[in-house]
């Protein structure tokens, strides 16, 4: 049985309330209070950790990300920082030359963002660009959002996509053509998911290594829990894939708590999930809330950067384009209704205001006595006006925000949506004021899963270089306490765990971390540089920063 006292600390209990010491026993917090009283009541054999005045906060819980994809990115060409298509080509060529075994069956990469390319070089990659990397094996390079990608000629050949293939061959997605009307290798939305197999998946042992690498990275940056959509999209909802996660926890190798968000794009996918993994959900009880089975995850639209987010009005910088409806309303109604009938929560990717409105309407159909008893969630919920937010609040629908998206989107939203609508979008402070349960995550690897960069963006409304002066729509800045609560108790609320997770209080899990800087008193611009010195999950120290 583990017994630990952290003392001589500044322990965040809740807004306006701090303690000096905390005692945990076998993974559960038993007492919080003054140094003298906690040290006096703790058993002699308890480990004593002198925090030397440093700040301690609850373990941070990313409410929506893709942990397995983080592990994938760590083994793929690093195209995220690319400043142009030409830069991306050179990065991929170099990777292939240095890692020939990694590309023998194909190359997959993700993370490029044309909005961040150098001036004069802003354009989308196409098959001719990717053919400069190789025509010998399939290549698939996804945009940072994961909602569009470019394929090389070999990939198109393997997929059987030709000039005669209809633009809408994949329902809820498109196969694009260039200005000359010819196939350009660029595809969007559901088509991206449908062709992912063109580059063969990693084997189970590689998946295991990728997950462990991602967990290590996440833990080192202060995450003690993740709610992650890994399965059902790029990787199948198969027993063997679910078992990869179970084996990590059975073997005692996992360093954080994990909650599955399971993607089902079709009704048959949901039926299969309900009849298999969900039917055996009692098996997860043995993991003592380290590994849990969570909600149905859906995609209603695309992204702002790719202009595929579903909008009520056409994009101002792309007349006639309203985005892409990735999930028709009738199918969505059936999926959410079936999930509700089995007591399964629903969470949905929604970017544009039309996607948000239609999803909210769908959720309201499964409310019981006017209540959102399943705590259905709007993930991202970016483009909103005040009435739409008030509707969300009235229905008690949850929001899973990614404040770090601001660092790129603030430079695109006004040109795409107009100044007025932009001023009421990414409305994180308004959501809190309206009483909406709003949690924070990163959608990593769309953005780095570092929670302190995310908190920095929420508090300052600036990009990672400190711009613009005063912040983007600063009326939506939140306090440090509000940001931490969103990352802890609100993320716990999203997974029905707020009674025992997300606070440093008696009866709660001993998930906490010691920070290298006082996040409550430092210059808010310094929050981005904060890192944990020690991370504890369930009373076990899973990370200690080297001196």
Secondary structure, DSSP 8 states (H G I E B T S, - for coil): --EEEEES-EEEEETTEEESEEEEETTEEEEEE-HHHHHHHS-TTSEEEE-TT-EEEE-EEEEEE-HHHHHHHTTS---TT-SSHHHHHHHHHHHHHH-GGGGTT-EEEEEE-GGGS-TT------HHHHHTT-SSS-EEEEETTSSEEEE-HHHHHHHT--TTS-TTSSTTEEEEE-TTSSEEEEEEEHHHHHTGGGS----HHHHHHHHHHHHHHHHHTTEEEEEE--BTTTB---HHHHHHHHHHHHTT---SEEEEEEE--SHHHHHHHHHTTTTTGGGGGGGTTSEEEEEEEEE----TTTT-S--SS-BTTBTT-----SS-HHHHHHHHHHHHHTT--EEEEE-SHHHHHHHHHHHHTT-BTTB-TT--EEEE--S--HHHHHHHHHTT-EEEE-GGGHHHHTTTHHHHH-HHHHHTSS-HHHHHHTT--EEE---TTSS---HHHHHHHHHH---TT--STT-TTGGG---HHHHHHHHTHHHHHHTT-TTTSSSSSTTSB--EEEESS-TTTS-GGGGGG--EEEEEETTEEEEE---
